[in-house]
Amino acid sequence: MPRIVFMGTPDFAVKSLEACLELGEVVAVVTQPDKPRGRGQELSFSPVKQLAVAKGLTVLQPQKVRGVGFADELRALAADVAVVTAYGKLLPRDVLDVPRHGCVNVHASLLPRFRGAAPIQWAIASGDEKTGVCLMKMDEGMDTGPVIDRAELPILPTDTSATLHDKLAALGGEVLRRALPRYLAGELRPVAQASEGVVLAPMIQKEDGQLDFTRPAVELERRLRAFTPWPGAFTRLQGALLKIHQAKVREGKGEAGTVLAVGPSGLEVACGQGSLLLEGLQPEGKRVMSARDFLAGRSVAVGAKLGPVRATYRGPEA
């Protein structure tokens, strides 16, 4: 039975840790330090630490993994392999070289497309029809290591980053169960990533959720789903912040950001190409509501403007 060190932090990594518990002896779990949360700022455990504590596993939470003796601490565990899923830090060479079979990483994209912090969100925002999970042997770069195995998953027209996150997390566990034993037995050889098709997926910023109605409606609808639940899609109406939780693409025409129609089914807003029917809305400080309920408490006329019309739009970097 292989000795496994598991490194991960958020919800996405939990399914991978569960797989490792089935595949070998997890001699330690490495996760980010506890962080204060909520109004009381009480320290809370990461989702990975919660599972590790429940299973009685040894938990390590170094503030740094570079140049502080962490490699020596890891070496004392005599691990055969380290499995890394959304740990949150790049590992230095001295750490990568400690386990007998190196460190392997579960990454939520079809590498080399969408290397980086937010592959799930940018896959949806970019209109990709499929994504997946890669298991790769780690090197010192950001998601640049050779791939051991991969599995694909279609991106549905209804997928948000939340729904796709859960499906890819489960798929990551499946890939580990299928590929890790074969890798450790020498049956799977890592294959270098292609030099073409490299796309970087930068970390999501709050301003990425601001809708730019000069863009095509299909693009805005994708970004709405990509940035659900965070940071959400938002604009301003009558000077107040308005979050958009659900919208459909329509074929209306008009000046970008202008309300074309108002009714119980939604507010139709002109875009650079086509229009968006805004159906699920959340005024600042209020609950999410239907267009009917939203309009019951306020007057919005045809010709009203949503804006700022033009936002600063970032995207993945080819």
LINSULMO-V864996 format. One record per residue. N is the residue number from 0. RES is the residue in one small letter. SS is DSSP state (hx for helix, st for strand, lp for the rest). PHI is phi in whole degrees, -180 to 180 (none if undefined). Layout:
# LINSULMO-V864996
n=N res=RES ss=SS phi=PHI
n=N res=RES ss=SS phi=PHI
This chain:
# LINSULMO-V864996
n=0 res=m ss=lp phi=none
n=1 res=p ss=lp phi=-68
n=2 res=r ss=st phi=-91
n=3 res=i ss=st phi=-118
n=4 res=v ss=st phi=-99
n=5 res=f ss=st phi=-107
n=6 res=m ss=st phi=-126
n=7 res=g ss=st phi=-173
n=8 res=t ss=lp phi=-136
n=9 res=p ss=lp phi=-86
n=10 res=d ss=hx phi=-53
n=11 res=f ss=hx phi=-57
n=12 res=a ss=hx phi=-85
n=13 res=v ss=hx phi=-63
n=14 res=k ss=hx phi=-63
n=15 res=s ss=hx phi=-68
n=16 res=l ss=hx phi=-64
n=17 res=e ss=hx phi=-60
n=18 res=a ss=hx phi=-64
n=19 res=c ss=hx phi=-63
n=20 res=l ss=hx phi=-63
n=21 res=e ss=hx phi=-82
n=22 res=l ss=hx phi=-92
n=23 res=g ss=lp phi=-171
n=24 res=e ss=st phi=-95
n=25 res=v ss=st phi=-83
n=26 res=v ss=st phi=-83
n=27 res=a ss=st phi=-167
n=28 res=v ss=st phi=-119
n=29 res=v ss=st phi=-107
n=30 res=t ss=lp phi=-143
n=31 res=q ss=lp phi=-67
n=32 res=p ss=lp phi=-58
n=33 res=d ss=lp phi=-59
n=34 res=k ss=st phi=-123
n=35 res=p ss=st phi=-72
n=36 res=r ss=st phi=-141
n=37 res=g ss=lp phi=79
n=38 res=r ss=lp phi=-63
n=39 res=g ss=lp phi=-82
n=40 res=q ss=lp phi=54
n=41 res=e ss=st phi=-78
n=42 res=l ss=st phi=-68
n=43 res=s ss=st phi=-125
n=44 res=f ss=lp phi=-79
n=45 res=s ss=lp phi=-68
n=46 res=p ss=hx phi=-55
n=47 res=v ss=hx phi=-66
n=48 res=k ss=hx phi=-65
n=49 res=q ss=hx phi=-58
n=50 res=l ss=hx phi=-67
n=51 res=a ss=hx phi=-62
n=52 res=v ss=hx phi=-65
n=53 res=a ss=hx phi=-61
n=54 res=k ss=lp phi=-92
n=55 res=g ss=lp phi=73
n=56 res=l ss=lp phi=-88
n=57 res=t ss=lp phi=-70
n=58 res=v ss=st phi=-117
n=59 res=l ss=st phi=-115
n=60 res=q ss=lp phi=-135
n=61 res=p ss=lp phi=-68
n=62 res=q ss=lp phi=-67
n=63 res=k ss=lp phi=-136
n=64 res=v ss=lp phi=-117
n=65 res=r ss=lp phi=-115
n=66 res=g ss=lp phi=69
n=67 res=v ss=lp phi=-129
n=68 res=g ss=lp phi=85
n=69 res=f ss=hx phi=-64
n=70 res=a ss=hx phi=-60
n=71 res=d ss=hx phi=-67
n=72 res=e ss=hx phi=-63
n=73 res=l ss=hx phi=-69
n=74 res=r ss=hx phi=-62
n=75 res=a ss=lp phi=-66
n=76 res=l ss=lp phi=-83
n=77 res=a ss=lp phi=51
n=78 res=a ss=lp phi=-80
n=79 res=d ss=lp phi=-79
n=80 res=v ss=st phi=-156
n=81 res=a ss=st phi=-112
n=82 res=v ss=st phi=-105
n=83 res=v ss=st phi=-119
n=84 res=t ss=st phi=-136
n=85 res=a ss=lp phi=52
n=86 res=y ss=lp phi=-69
n=87 res=g ss=lp phi=113
n=88 res=k ss=lp phi=-141
n=89 res=l ss=lp phi=-73
n=90 res=l ss=lp phi=-96
n=91 res=p ss=lp phi=-76
n=92 res=r ss=hx phi=-59
n=93 res=d ss=hx phi=-65
n=94 res=v ss=hx phi=-78
n=95 res=l ss=hx phi=-59
n=96 res=d ss=lp phi=-86
n=97 res=v ss=lp phi=-70
n=98 res=p ss=lp phi=-65
n=99 res=r ss=lp phi=-58
n=100 res=h ss=lp phi=-107
n=101 res=g ss=lp phi=78
n=102 res=c ss=st phi=-113
n=103 res=v ss=st phi=-117
n=104 res=n ss=st phi=-126
n=105 res=v ss=st phi=-95
n=106 res=h ss=st phi=-122
n=107 res=a ss=lp phi=-89
n=108 res=s ss=lp phi=-162
n=109 res=l ss=lp phi=-96
n=110 res=l ss=lp phi=-59
n=111 res=p ss=lp phi=-89
n=112 res=r ss=st phi=-76
n=113 res=f ss=st phi=67
n=114 res=r ss=st phi=-78
n=115 res=g ss=st phi=121
n=116 res=a ss=lp phi=-79
n=117 res=a ss=lp phi=-133
n=118 res=p ss=hx phi=-67
n=119 res=i ss=hx phi=-68
n=120 res=q ss=hx phi=-63
n=121 res=w ss=hx phi=-74
n=122 res=a ss=hx phi=-64
n=123 res=i ss=hx phi=-69
n=124 res=a ss=hx phi=-61
n=125 res=s ss=lp phi=-84
n=126 res=g ss=lp phi=79
n=127 res=d ss=lp phi=-64
n=128 res=e ss=lp phi=-87
n=129 res=k ss=st phi=-149
n=130 res=t ss=st phi=-144
n=131 res=g ss=st phi=169
n=132 res=v ss=st phi=-130
n=133 res=c ss=st phi=-116
n=134 res=l ss=st phi=-104
n=135 res=m ss=st phi=-127
n=136 res=k ss=st phi=-84
n=137 res=m ss=lp phi=-79
n=138 res=d ss=lp phi=-123
n=139 res=e ss=lp phi=-80
n=140 res=g ss=lp phi=-82
n=141 res=m ss=lp phi=-89
n=142 res=d ss=lp phi=61
n=143 res=t ss=lp phi=-106
n=144 res=g ss=lp phi=-72
n=145 res=p ss=lp phi=-68
n=146 res=v ss=st phi=-92
n=147 res=i ss=st phi=-88
n=148 res=d ss=st phi=-159
n=149 res=r ss=st phi=-151
n=150 res=a ss=st phi=-143
n=151 res=e ss=st phi=-100
n=152 res=l ss=st phi=-149
n=153 res=p ss=st phi=-71
n=154 res=i ss=lp phi=-96
n=155 res=l ss=lp phi=-81
n=156 res=p ss=lp phi=-62
n=157 res=t ss=lp phi=-100
n=158 res=d ss=lp phi=-67
n=159 res=t ss=lp phi=-108
n=160 res=s ss=hx phi=-63
n=161 res=a ss=hx phi=-68
n=162 res=t ss=hx phi=-69
n=163 res=l ss=hx phi=-69
n=164 res=h ss=hx phi=-54
n=165 res=d ss=hx phi=-67
n=166 res=k ss=hx phi=-68
n=167 res=l ss=hx phi=-73
n=168 res=a ss=hx phi=-61
n=169 res=a ss=hx phi=-64
n=170 res=l ss=hx phi=-64
n=171 res=g ss=hx phi=-60
n=172 res=g ss=hx phi=-63
n=173 res=e ss=hx phi=-65
n=174 res=v ss=hx phi=-64
n=175 res=l ss=hx phi=-61
n=176 res=r ss=hx phi=-60
n=177 res=r ss=hx phi=-78
n=178 res=a ss=hx phi=-103
n=179 res=l ss=hx phi=-63
n=180 res=p ss=hx phi=-60
n=181 res=r ss=hx phi=-70
n=182 res=y ss=hx phi=-65
n=183 res=l ss=hx phi=-66
n=184 res=a ss=lp phi=-85
n=185 res=g ss=lp phi=81
n=186 res=e ss=lp phi=-86
n=187 res=l ss=lp phi=-117
n=188 res=r ss=lp phi=-104
n=189 res=p ss=lp phi=-60
n=190 res=v ss=st phi=-115
n=191 res=a ss=lp phi=-58
n=192 res=q ss=lp phi=-69
n=193 res=a ss=lp phi=-66
n=194 res=s ss=lp phi=-81
n=195 res=e ss=lp phi=-94
n=196 res=g ss=lp phi=80
n=197 res=v ss=lp phi=-75
n=198 res=v ss=st phi=-134
n=199 res=l ss=st phi=-95
n=200 res=a ss=st phi=-113
n=201 res=p ss=lp phi=-68
n=202 res=m ss=lp phi=-58
n=203 res=i ss=lp phi=-73
n=204 res=q ss=lp phi=-111
n=205 res=k ss=hx phi=-57
n=206 res=e ss=hx phi=-68
n=207 res=d ss=hx phi=-64
n=208 res=g ss=hx phi=-82
n=209 res=q ss=st phi=-73
n=210 res=l ss=lp phi=-81
n=211 res=d ss=lp phi=-108
n=212 res=f ss=lp phi=-73
n=213 res=t ss=lp phi=-78
n=214 res=r ss=lp phi=-86
n=215 res=p ss=st phi=-63
n=216 res=a ss=hx phi=-60
n=217 res=v ss=hx phi=-63
n=218 res=e ss=hx phi=-69
n=219 res=l ss=hx phi=-66
n=220 res=e ss=hx phi=-64
n=221 res=r ss=hx phi=-65
n=222 res=r ss=hx phi=-67
n=223 res=l ss=hx phi=-58
n=224 res=r ss=hx phi=-70
n=225 res=a ss=hx phi=-64
n=226 res=f ss=lp phi=-103
n=227 res=t ss=lp phi=-103
n=228 res=p ss=lp phi=-92
n=229 res=w ss=lp phi=-131
n=230 res=p ss=lp phi=-84
n=231 res=g ss=lp phi=83
n=232 res=a ss=st phi=-97
n=233 res=f ss=st phi=-150
n=234 res=t ss=st phi=-150
n=235 res=r ss=st phi=-131
n=236 res=l ss=st phi=-132
n=237 res=q ss=lp phi=54
n=238 res=g ss=lp phi=82
n=239 res=a ss=st phi=-109
n=240 res=l ss=st phi=-65
n=241 res=l ss=st phi=-135
n=242 res=k ss=st phi=-91
n=243 res=i ss=st phi=-112
n=244 res=h ss=st phi=-104
n=245 res=q ss=st phi=-152
n=246 res=a ss=st phi=-154
n=247 res=k ss=st phi=-127
n=248 res=v ss=st phi=-80
n=249 res=r ss=st phi=-127
n=250 res=e ss=lp phi=-109
n=251 res=g ss=lp phi=-65
n=252 res=k ss=lp phi=-131
n=253 res=g ss=lp phi=165
n=254 res=e ss=lp phi=-69
n=255 res=a ss=lp phi=-54
n=256 res=g ss=lp phi=89
n=257 res=t ss=st phi=-92
n=258 res=v ss=st phi=-73
n=259 res=l ss=st phi=-93
n=260 res=a ss=st phi=-154
n=261 res=v ss=st phi=-131
n=262 res=g ss=st phi=-168
n=263 res=p ss=lp phi=-63
n=264 res=s ss=lp phi=-83
n=265 res=g ss=st phi=152
n=266 res=l ss=st phi=-102
n=267 res=e ss=st phi=-94
n=268 res=v ss=st phi=-121
n=269 res=a ss=st phi=-70
n=270 res=c ss=lp phi=-121
n=271 res=g ss=lp phi=-59
n=272 res=q ss=st phi=-145
n=273 res=g ss=lp phi=76
n=274 res=s ss=st phi=-145
n=275 res=l ss=st phi=-117
n=276 res=l ss=st phi=-96
n=277 res=l ss=st phi=-85
n=278 res=e ss=st phi=-109
n=279 res=g ss=st phi=-107
n=280 res=l ss=st phi=-126
n=281 res=q ss=st phi=-139
n=282 res=p ss=st phi=-64
n=283 res=e ss=lp phi=-57
n=284 res=g ss=lp phi=79
n=285 res=k ss=lp phi=-119
n=286 res=r ss=lp phi=-81
n=287 res=v ss=lp phi=-70
n=288 res=m ss=st phi=-143
n=289 res=s ss=st phi=-72
n=290 res=a ss=hx phi=-60
n=291 res=r ss=hx phi=-59
n=292 res=d ss=hx phi=-68
n=293 res=f ss=hx phi=-60
n=294 res=l ss=hx phi=-76
n=295 res=a ss=hx phi=-66
n=296 res=g ss=lp phi=-108
n=297 res=r ss=lp phi=-159
n=298 res=s ss=lp phi=-107
n=299 res=v ss=lp phi=-125
n=300 res=a ss=lp phi=-98
n=301 res=v ss=lp phi=-58
n=302 res=g ss=lp phi=99
n=303 res=a ss=lp phi=-64
n=304 res=k ss=st phi=-111
n=305 res=l ss=st phi=-107
n=306 res=g ss=st phi=-179
n=307 res=p ss=lp phi=-61
n=308 res=v ss=lp phi=-63
n=309 res=r ss=lp phi=-106
n=310 res=a ss=lp phi=-109
n=311 res=t ss=lp phi=-84
n=312 res=y ss=lp phi=-99
n=313 res=r ss=lp phi=-99
n=314 res=g ss=lp phi=-155
n=315 res=p ss=lp phi=-63
n=316 res=e ss=st phi=-108
n=317 res=a ss=lp phi=-77
